[in-house]
Amino acid sequence: MVRTRFSPSPTGMIHLGNVRSALFSALYAKHAHGTFILRIEDTDQSRSEEKFTESMLSDLTWLGMHWQEGPGVDGPHMPYFQSQRGDIYSRYYKQLEESGLAYPCFCSDQELALHRKLQLSRGHAPRYPGTCRKLSKEIVAERIAQGKKPALRFLVPQNKDIDFLDIVKGPQHFNSDDIGDFIIRRADGSSSFMFCNAIDDSLMQISHVIRGEDHLSNTPRQLMILEALKMSSPQYGHLSLIMGDDGSKLSKRHGSFSLHDLRAEGYLPIAVMNYLARLSHTYEEQRLLNIEELAQAFNIEKISRAPARFDKNQLLHWQKEAVLKLDVNPAWEWLGHTIQEKIPVDKRDLFIEMMRKNIVLPHEAMVWAERFFENNLTFSDEQLVVLSEAGDMFFEKAIEAVNKHGLDLKTVLDELKNVLGVSGKRLFMPVRIALTGEDHGPELIHIATLLGAKAMLQRFQSAQHQLRK
């Protein structure tokens, strides 16, 4: 049975790279009618914060991802917070120590930094030189009696080949001599990611781990730990990293790329999901798909090994598709309270219908709410040129036509065309600018209906007054 997991550390807001790993894991499990598990890796107590855990749970739920085991759901492998699993890890530490496969290390950070510097100066890859590997039990006991707190290192076997088939990247080969003994328990007693991540994957019977390729070098270490403990290991698949539009690793300097930020900006969950599902994965259907449809068409063999590149235009494309499909009530909620306050109740549905076709994010609707329902239009220099070229007579006739035909803007425009001999941009642009203060936007017919005849008259008069200054 397919069992996948997502195991974030609550040390900050969850970013798009991690969200994609979570989404692919969830889609793969759903496709195979398996189980998706959420596990919180909060062993780093100095950096883990409850507010980040709460934010991650909220953001993942908002996105539409539901876990079958984990926080709020529980399951047969509780607890799902690593900070509550210390006794479990202690048993396996003891087993490794008693088997001679782990040993205490008293090396300071300064000593380790010096070793790394020396190795790099000699052109060698930095790895632990084994300083504490053969300390006698007496020396270890003496140092502990002196109050020194050792870390615990895994004893890496010499010249051992570690081969595995990465379900995304294909065959992988490592040699243990290139790795060196690594820390599995810190000097403060907390468990390292390397260790508890592997232990929990095995105990929770995870069948497939889908994660970023920055974890690829961790895999041989974790396979050695599980082999030493005679525990089962999952199949691993490592996704290419998401790159910025300049080809460098995606970071904050490229913009706001936490799920929390996108949510706050007004991106819709189905838009974010459709965008991320297509980052390194091919879907034949180019329409907006729900999570069931995304899962049904998910194929791990279609995941590209090439780096994925973040393309904001593509994200905005899926956002636009999602906005177009919003029903009236969800769209109203999406616009938010600040905008809702500006819209008269009897104009709500028409305003939403107009905005659906003309905006991508809620803040864009604020501009139109102010244009339509606040009488303080201002014109740019370029717009004033357009109004000036139309001339005083244009607005004189526009006022007469509205007085005669009211909201029948088509008849108003036809009359202006016949009386003044203007058409095309020379007809429509002055009208649009005078009514909205913008030179693009919704159809003029809808604008007229939303404004009403009285407001149209006032705005044509205001434009005429502007010309007479």
MIVO-800818 format. One record per residue (C-alpha): residue number from 1; residue in one letter; x, z, y. Coordinates in pm, 1 decimal. Example, Ala and Ser with C-alpha at 12.3 -4.5 7.8 and 13.67 -1.06 7.14 Angstrom:
% MIVO-800818
   num   residuo          X          Z          Y
     1         A     1230.0      780.0     -450.0
     2         S     1367.0      714.0     -106.0
***
This chain:
% MIVO-800818
   num   residuo          X          Z          Y
     1         M        0.0        0.0        0.0
     2         V      125.2      -83.8      347.9
     3         R      192.3      222.8      560.4
     4         T      348.6      171.1      902.7
     5         R      425.8      414.5     1181.4
     6         F      507.2      445.4     1546.8
     7         S      728.4      740.5     1635.2
     8         P      788.9      771.3     2009.9
     9         S      986.8     1046.2     2180.8
    10         P      795.0     1212.0     2467.5
    11         T     1079.9     1192.7     2716.6
    12         G      915.4      950.4     2960.3
    13         M      638.1      698.1     2998.6
    14         I      602.4      454.0     2710.4
    15         H      747.5      113.1     2805.2
    16         L      653.3     -236.3     2690.8
    17         G      928.8     -266.0     2431.3
    18         N      801.3       41.5     2249.6
    19         V      438.8      -63.2     2292.9
    20         R      511.5     -398.3     2129.0
    21         S      672.9     -220.5     1830.8
    22         A      367.1        4.0     1806.2
    23         L      127.9     -290.3     1833.0
    24         F      307.6     -498.4     1568.7
    25         S      312.3     -196.3     1336.3
    26         A      -60.4     -140.6     1387.2
    27         L     -145.9     -510.5     1346.4
    28         Y       60.9     -538.6     1028.7
    29         A     -112.0     -235.0      875.6
    30         K     -458.1     -355.4      979.3
    31         H     -387.0     -705.3      843.5
    32         A     -291.6     -555.6      505.9
    33         H     -580.8     -302.4      508.6
    34         G     -316.9      -31.8      516.5
    35         T     -253.3      279.5      724.2
    36         F      -98.7      316.9     1067.9
    37         I       58.1      656.3     1146.0
    38         L      153.0      805.0     1482.0
    39         R      432.9     1062.7     1473.6
    40         I      572.6     1238.2     1780.5
    41         E      951.6     1279.5     1765.3
    42         D      998.4     1573.4     1998.5
    43         T     1302.6     1745.8     1849.2
    44         D     1498.0     1702.5     2173.3
    45         Q     1342.9     2003.4     2341.7
    46         S     1554.3     1967.6     2657.7
    47         R     1398.0     1628.9     2737.5
    48         S     1060.0     1629.5     2561.1
    49         E      763.7     1724.2     2777.4
    50         E      401.4     1780.8     2683.9
    51         K      283.1     1573.6     2980.7
    52         F      457.0     1267.7     2834.8
    53         T      295.9     1328.8     2495.8
    54         E      -46.7     1349.5     2657.6
    55         S       21.0     1037.3     2861.2
    56         M      132.9      839.7     2553.5
    57         L     -171.7      941.5     2352.2
    58         S     -399.7      849.6     2640.8
    59         D     -229.4      515.3     2709.1
    60         L     -223.2      408.7     2342.4
    61         T     -591.1      498.5     2305.8
    62         W     -668.6      303.3     2625.0
    63         L     -489.1        1.4     2480.6
    64         G     -720.6        9.5     2181.0
    65         M     -474.1      131.5     1919.9
    66         H     -611.6      379.0     1668.4
    67         W     -401.3      564.4     1415.3
    68         Q     -534.6      679.1     1080.0
    69         E     -290.0      970.6     1061.0
    70         G     -133.5     1162.6     1346.9
    71         P     -218.9     1379.3     1648.2
    72         G     -591.7     1436.1     1683.6
    73         V     -656.8     1285.6     1339.9
    74         D     -420.5     1483.6     1114.3
    75         G     -379.5     1366.8      754.9
    76         P     -202.2     1455.1      430.1
    77         H      146.8     1472.4      582.3
    78         M       90.3     1725.3      861.3
    79         P      232.4     1824.8     1097.8
    80         Y      291.3     1501.6     1289.3
    81         F      503.0     1664.7     1559.8
    82         Q      866.3     1687.9     1452.8
    83         S      914.9     2005.4     1655.4
    84         Q      685.4     2171.3     1397.7
    85         R      876.0     2037.6     1094.8
    86         G     1197.8     2238.5     1130.3
    87         D     1159.2     2419.9      794.4
    88         I     1126.7     2084.7      618.3
    89         Y     1450.0     1954.0      768.4
    90         S     1631.5     2281.0      690.1
    91         R     1568.9     2232.6      317.3
    92         Y     1733.3     1892.1      322.6
    93         Y     2025.2     2010.6      535.2
    94         K     2086.1     2283.3      278.1
    95         Q     2067.5     2031.5       -4.6
    96         L     2329.2     1808.2      158.6
    97         E     2561.0     2099.8      235.5
    98         E     2536.2     2239.7     -116.5
    99         S     2614.4     1893.1     -253.7
   100         G     2919.8     1861.0      -30.0
   101         L     2762.9     1568.5      153.6
   102         A     2749.2     1736.9      496.3
   103         Y     2989.1     1969.5      675.1
   104         P     3006.4     2178.3      995.8
   105         C     3187.9     2025.9     1293.8
   106         F     3326.3     2235.5     1579.9
   107         C     3466.8     1947.6     1789.7
   108         S     3379.2     1973.2     2156.8
   109         D     3239.6     1691.1     2366.1
   110         Q     3573.4     1673.7     2548.7
   111         E     3767.9     1634.3     2222.7
   112         L     3533.0     1364.5     2100.0
   113         A     3555.3     1177.4     2431.4
   114         L     3936.8     1184.4     2408.7
   115         H     3926.8     1044.2     2054.5
   116         R     3694.3      764.7     2163.8
   117         K     3918.5      675.4     2455.5
   118         L     4225.2      665.9     2231.3
   119         Q     4055.9      448.9     1970.2
   120         L     3930.0      203.8     2230.0
   121         S     4280.6      178.0     2384.3
   122         R     4407.5       72.8     2041.2
   123         G     4135.7     -189.1     2004.7
   124         H     3945.6        7.6     1741.1
   125         A     3572.8       69.5     1728.5
   126         P     3511.6      435.1     1819.7
   127         R     3410.9      656.5     1527.0
   128         Y     3458.8     1018.3     1431.7
   129         P     3815.0     1072.4     1297.3
   130         G     3713.1     1340.2     1045.5
   131         T     3881.8     1631.4     1223.6
   132         C     3658.8     1899.4     1069.3
   133         R     3595.3     1725.6      738.5
   134         K     3830.4     1940.8      529.4
   135         L     3800.1     2277.8      698.4
   136         S     3805.3     2558.9      444.3
   137         K     3508.9     2790.6      400.2
   138         E     3723.0     3069.8      542.3
   139         I     3802.2     2883.8      863.0
   140         V     3438.2     2782.7      903.9
   141         A     3325.2     3143.7      857.2
   142         E     3591.6     3268.2     1099.2
   143         R     3485.7     3025.1     1374.2
   144         I     3119.3     3109.7     1329.8
   145         A     3210.0     3479.7     1351.5
   146         Q     3380.4     3399.9     1682.5
   147         G     3044.4     3276.8     1812.4
   148         K     3119.6     2905.9     1781.2
   149         K     2816.4     2696.2     1691.4
   150         P     2891.9     2390.1     1482.4
   151         A     2705.7     2065.4     1457.3
   152         L     2641.9     1929.5     1109.4
   153         R     2790.7     1593.4     1011.9
   154         F     2694.6     1365.8      726.5
   155         L     2989.4     1280.4      501.7
   156         V     2996.7      901.6      494.5
   157         P     3133.0      762.5      165.1
   158         Q     3443.2      546.7      196.4
   159         N     3434.1      168.5      172.0
   160         K     3070.6      150.4       72.2
   161         D     2875.2     -169.6      131.4
   162         I     2527.2     -118.2      270.5
   163         D     2312.5     -427.3      227.7
   164         F     1943.3     -461.3      299.0
   165         L     1690.8     -733.6      373.4
   166         D     1554.0     -702.1      722.7
   167         I     1196.0     -832.9      712.2
   168         V     1243.9     -989.9     1056.3
   169         K     1613.8    -1072.1     1083.9
   170         G     1694.8    -1148.5      720.2
   171         P     1990.4    -1019.9      510.4
   172         Q     2207.6     -752.0      674.1
   173         H     2549.4     -622.5      570.8
   174         F     2740.5     -315.2      686.6
   175         N     3045.5     -129.0      557.2
   176         S     3066.7      249.1      572.8
   177         D     3426.8      242.9      696.3
   178         D     3299.1       99.0     1023.4
   179         I     3056.8      386.5     1076.5
   180         G     3228.8      722.4     1044.7
   181         D     3074.0     1063.9      979.4
   182         F     2779.8     1116.6     1212.7
   183         I     2586.9     1417.7     1339.8
   184         I     2261.0     1500.5     1163.6
   185         R     2205.9     1840.9     1326.9
   186         R     2316.2     1927.4     1677.9
   187         A     2513.8     2239.3     1768.1
   188         D     2199.0     2391.3     1919.8
   189         G     2027.3     2364.5     1580.4
   190         S     1799.5     2073.7     1667.3
   191         S     1766.5     1775.5     1436.6
   192         S     1910.2     1437.8     1531.4
   193         F     1689.1     1132.3     1546.2
   194         M     1898.6      972.8     1272.1
   195         F     1813.8     1244.7     1024.1
   196         C     1456.9     1359.0     1083.8
   197         N     1335.1     1003.4     1144.0
   198         A     1459.1      896.9      801.3
   199         I     1336.0     1212.3      625.6
   200         D      986.5     1182.0      771.5
   201         D      959.6      811.3      692.9
   202         S     1028.7      890.2      328.8
   203         L      807.6     1198.8      306.8
   204         M      520.3     1021.2      480.0
   205         Q      559.1      729.0      237.5
   206         I      614.6      475.0      515.2
   207         S      644.8      134.0      352.4
   208         H      749.0      -71.6      656.5
   209         V      927.4       26.5      977.0
   210         I      898.3     -222.4     1262.9
   211         R     1116.4     -126.5     1559.1
   212         G     1350.2     -268.9     1822.2
   213         E     1684.2     -419.6     1727.1
   214         D     1859.8     -147.1     1925.7
   215         H     1792.0       63.3     1614.0
   216         L     1953.3     -187.4     1375.8
   217         S     2285.2        3.0     1365.5
   218         N     2093.2      321.3     1274.6
   219         T     1953.8      166.5      958.0
   220         P     2268.0      183.9      736.9
   221         R     2312.1      547.6      838.0
   222         Q     1953.9      630.6      747.9
   223         L     1976.9      443.1      418.7
   224         M     2285.3      646.8      327.0
   225         I     2103.7      973.5      409.2
   226         L     1805.5      880.8      192.8
   227         E     2025.9      763.5      -92.6
   228         A     2223.5     1089.1      -81.9
   229         L     1898.9     1285.9     -104.5
   230         K     1756.3     1052.6     -372.1
   231         M     1459.4      974.8     -148.2
   232         S     1270.7      647.9     -112.7
   233         S     1338.5      426.9      186.5
   234         P     1105.1      189.8      374.0
   235         Q     1161.6     -175.2      442.7
   236         Y     1298.0     -224.5      794.6
   237         G     1222.8     -499.7     1043.5
   238         H     1395.9     -514.7     1381.0
   239         L     1236.8     -693.8     1674.9
   240         S     1444.6     -873.4     1934.7
   241         L     1457.4     -694.3     2266.1
   242         I     1238.3     -800.2     2557.5
   243         M     1452.0     -955.6     2828.9
   244         G     1378.1     -984.1     3198.3
   245         D     1328.0    -1320.7     3367.6
   246         D     1699.6    -1318.4     3456.1
   247         G     1803.3    -1289.6     3091.7
   248         S     1909.5     -923.5     3108.4
   249         K     1744.7     -638.9     2918.1
   250         L     1406.2     -553.5     3064.5
   251         S     1435.7     -252.9     3294.8
   252         K     1272.6      -88.5     3595.5
   253         R     1457.4     -316.3     3832.3
   254         H     1242.9     -603.7     3699.3
   255         G      925.5     -417.2     3797.7
   256         S      694.8     -152.5     3654.5
   257         F      686.7     -195.3     3280.1
   258         S      547.5      127.1     3142.3
   259         L      202.3      105.7     2988.5
   260         H       97.1      379.1     3230.1
   261         D      197.3      165.0     3530.5
   262         L       15.4     -143.6     3404.7
   263         R     -295.2       64.3     3341.6
   264         A     -277.5      213.0     3692.0
   265         E     -241.4     -133.5     3846.7
   266         G     -566.8     -243.7     3684.1
   267         Y     -446.3     -453.5     3393.9
   268         L     -710.2     -464.1     3122.7
   269         P     -616.0     -340.0     2774.4
   270         I     -719.0     -659.0     2595.4
   271         A     -501.8     -861.0     2835.8
   272         V     -194.6     -644.4     2772.8
   273         M     -259.7     -654.5     2399.5
   274         N     -290.9    -1034.3     2390.4
   275         Y       25.5    -1074.5     2594.0
   276         L      237.7     -837.5     2384.8
   277         A      104.5     -973.9     2055.0
   278         R      247.7    -1312.5     2151.5
   279         L      590.2    -1183.5     2255.7
   280         S      804.3    -1311.5     1964.8
   281         H      497.3    -1381.9     1749.2
   282         T      313.0    -1713.6     1729.3
   283         Y      -65.8    -1740.4     1732.5
   284         E     -232.6    -2075.5     1683.2
   285         E     -540.8    -1972.9     1880.0
   286         Q     -476.0    -1961.2     2252.5
   287         R     -799.2    -1787.0     2346.8
   288         L     -838.9    -1417.3     2420.0
   289         L     -850.6    -1234.7     2084.7
   290         N     -972.4     -883.9     2008.4
   291         I     -761.0     -648.1     1798.0
   292         E     -942.0     -743.9     1476.7
   293         E     -870.1    -1111.8     1537.0
   294         L     -509.7    -1041.7     1634.0
   295         A     -460.7     -844.7     1313.3
   296         Q     -628.0    -1106.2     1095.4
   297         A     -391.1    -1377.3     1221.1
   298         F      -79.7    -1154.6     1228.4
   299         N      199.9    -1279.2     1005.0
   300         I      531.4    -1097.0      997.8
   301         E      700.7    -1421.2      892.8
   302         K      602.0    -1571.7     1228.2
   303         I      804.8    -1319.5     1427.0
   304         S     1088.5    -1496.2     1604.9
   305         R     1445.0    -1366.3     1582.5
   306         A     1524.4    -1498.3     1931.0
   307         P     1506.8    -1262.5     2229.9
   308         A     1164.9    -1239.6     2390.2
   309         R     1148.2    -1301.3     2763.2
   310         F      904.6    -1119.8     2985.5
   311         D      691.8    -1368.2     3178.6
   312         K      464.9    -1208.0     3435.5
   313         N      273.8    -1532.8     3483.7
   314         Q      172.3    -1521.8     3118.3
   315         L       61.6    -1160.8     3154.0
   316         L     -145.0    -1259.9     3457.7
   317         H     -292.1    -1551.0     3260.3
   318         W     -427.6    -1316.3     2993.6
   319         Q     -542.4    -1075.3     3262.5
   320         K     -740.0    -1355.6     3426.8
   321         E     -897.0    -1447.5     3092.5
   322         A     -994.9    -1084.6     3040.4
   323         V    -1144.6    -1050.0     3389.7
   324         L    -1357.5    -1361.6     3337.9
   325         K    -1510.0    -1203.1     3026.5
   326         L    -1595.6     -869.0     3186.6
   327         D    -1964.6     -781.9     3195.7
   328         V    -2108.7     -653.6     3524.0
   329         N    -2099.2     -279.8     3450.0
   330         P    -1742.8     -270.8     3308.9
   331         A    -1631.0     -491.6     3598.1
   332         W    -1785.7     -249.9     3846.4
   333         E    -1602.9       42.8     3687.1
   334         W    -1279.3     -157.9     3681.0
   335         L    -1295.5     -218.9     4056.1
   336         G    -1278.1      153.8     4116.7
   337         H    -1445.9      408.1     4343.1
   338         T    -1269.3      312.6     4667.0
   339         I    -1396.0      -45.4     4648.3
   340         Q    -1738.3       56.8     4517.5
   341         E    -1795.8      262.5     4833.2
   342         K    -1767.9      -49.6     5047.3
   343         I    -2021.9     -260.3     4855.7
   344         P    -2396.3     -231.8     4937.4
   345         V    -2596.1     -168.3     4620.9
   346         D    -2802.8     -487.6     4660.5
   347         K    -2484.1     -694.4     4690.3
   348         R    -2306.7     -547.7     4386.8
   349         D    -2380.5     -810.7     4121.9
   350         L    -2311.4    -1105.4     4353.2
   351         F    -1986.7     -950.8     4473.2
   352         I    -1871.2     -896.2     4114.2
   353         E    -1960.9    -1251.4     4015.6
   354         M    -1761.1    -1387.3     4309.2
   355         M    -1462.5    -1162.2     4242.0
   356         R    -1452.1    -1243.6     3872.4
   357         K    -1346.2    -1598.8     3959.5
   358         N    -1113.9    -1515.9     4246.8
   359         I     -908.0    -1209.7     4160.5
   360         V     -680.7    -1086.5     3883.9
   361         L     -629.5     -721.8     3980.7
   362         P     -863.4     -472.5     4151.9
   363         H     -655.3     -433.8     4467.5
   364         E     -725.7     -799.9     4544.7
   365         A    -1097.3     -719.8     4559.8
   366         M    -1032.3     -466.4     4834.3
   367         V     -930.8     -749.8     5067.7
   368         W    -1260.4     -927.7     5003.5
   369         A    -1466.3     -609.1     5031.6
   370         E    -1316.7     -555.1     5376.6
   371         R    -1366.4     -919.8     5472.2
   372         F    -1732.4     -922.4     5372.5
   373         F    -1849.4     -578.2     5472.4
   374         E    -1636.6     -478.7     5771.0
   375         N    -1669.3     -656.5     6105.6
   376         N    -1307.6     -656.5     6211.7
   377         L    -1177.5     -998.6     6113.5
   378         T     -842.3    -1100.9     6250.0
   379         F     -690.0    -1447.7     6242.2
   380         S     -333.9    -1558.1     6188.4
   381         D     -164.8    -1797.9     6429.9
   382         E     -213.4    -2080.0     6179.8
   383         Q     -581.6    -1998.5     6145.3
   384         L     -626.1    -1988.9     6521.1
   385         V     -484.6    -2341.9     6533.2
   386         V     -751.3    -2455.2     6283.4
   387         L    -1028.0    -2288.5     6486.6
   388         S     -892.5    -2436.7     6808.5
   389         E     -881.1    -2786.8     6659.1
   390         A    -1243.6    -2746.8     6546.8
   391         G    -1333.2    -2660.6     6907.1
   392         D    -1601.2    -2470.8     7095.1
   393         M    -1866.2    -2732.2     7021.9
   394         F    -1815.0    -2692.8     6645.8
   395         F    -1920.3    -2328.9     6658.7
   396         E    -2194.1    -2394.1     6911.8
   397         K    -2355.4    -2633.3     6666.0
   398         A    -2285.3    -2397.6     6373.7
   399         I    -2473.8    -2118.7     6553.0
   400         E    -2766.7    -2352.7     6625.5
   401         A    -2775.7    -2468.0     6262.4
   402         V    -2779.8    -2111.4     6122.3
   403         N    -3057.0    -2015.8     6365.1
   404         K    -3252.1    -2313.0     6235.7
   405         H    -3174.3    -2307.3     5861.8
   406         G    -3068.4    -1947.2     5790.1
   407         L    -2883.3    -1902.2     5460.0
   408         D    -2925.1    -2265.1     5357.4
   409         L    -2555.2    -2330.0     5409.2
   410         K    -2566.7    -2672.3     5246.9
   411         T    -2811.2    -2788.7     5513.5
   412         V    -2602.6    -2617.4     5783.8
   413         L    -2290.9    -2804.4     5669.1
   414         D    -2479.7    -3135.5     5642.4
   415         E    -2603.3    -3094.9     5998.1
   416         L    -2252.6    -3019.2     6127.5
   417         K    -2122.7    -3323.1     5943.5
   418         N    -2386.6    -3553.8     6090.4
   419         V    -2384.8    -3418.9     6445.4
   420         L    -2006.2    -3379.8     6485.7
   421         G    -1885.1    -3653.3     6252.3
   422         V    -1649.1    -3418.7     6063.3
   423         S    -1604.9    -3386.3     5689.2
   424         G    -1374.3    -3253.7     5422.2
   425         K    -1115.8    -2998.3     5528.1
   426         R    -1203.5    -3040.8     5897.2
   427         L    -1557.1    -2926.0     5813.1
   428         F    -1503.8    -2659.7     5550.1
   429         M    -1186.7    -2489.3     5668.8
   430         P    -1309.6    -2372.3     6012.3
   431         V    -1627.6    -2241.7     5851.6
   432         R    -1435.3    -2053.2     5580.0
   433         I    -1189.9    -1900.2     5827.2
   434         A    -1464.4    -1798.5     6069.2
   435         L    -1670.8    -1634.1     5793.4
   436         T    -1394.4    -1459.8     5594.9
   437         G    -1068.3    -1465.7     5788.8
   438         E     -916.8    -1639.4     5483.5
   439         D     -836.9    -2002.9     5414.9
   440         H     -912.8    -1980.5     5043.1
   441         G    -1151.8    -1789.9     4818.2
   442         P    -1506.1    -1799.9     4679.7
   443         E    -1744.0    -2090.4     4722.9
   444         L    -1895.3    -2108.1     5072.0
   445         I    -2249.5    -2104.0     4932.4
   446         H    -2184.2    -1766.6     4768.2
   447         I    -2013.8    -1636.3     5081.7
   448         A    -2321.3    -1717.7     5286.7
   449         T    -2551.9    -1540.9     5042.1
   450         L    -2331.6    -1232.6     5037.6
   451         L    -2299.1    -1213.1     5415.7
   452         G    -2656.0    -1292.7     5510.7
   453         A    -2771.4    -1502.2     5809.3
   454         K    -2720.9    -1225.5     6066.2
   455         A    -2356.8    -1167.6     5971.7
   456         M    -2293.3    -1543.7     5963.5
   457         L    -2422.8    -1576.4     6319.8
   458         Q    -2207.4    -1286.6     6434.2
   459         R    -1896.0    -1435.9     6279.7
   460         F    -1949.6    -1782.6     6422.2
   461         Q    -2005.5    -1620.0     6761.8
   462         S    -1688.3    -1414.2     6719.1
   463         A    -1486.4    -1726.0     6636.9
   464         Q    -1632.1    -1901.9     6942.8
   465         H    -1548.1    -1601.5     7159.1
   466         Q    -1192.9    -1610.5     7024.8
   467         L    -1158.9    -1967.7     7150.9
   468         R    -1293.2    -1883.0     7494.7
   469         K    -1037.6    -1607.9     7563.2
***
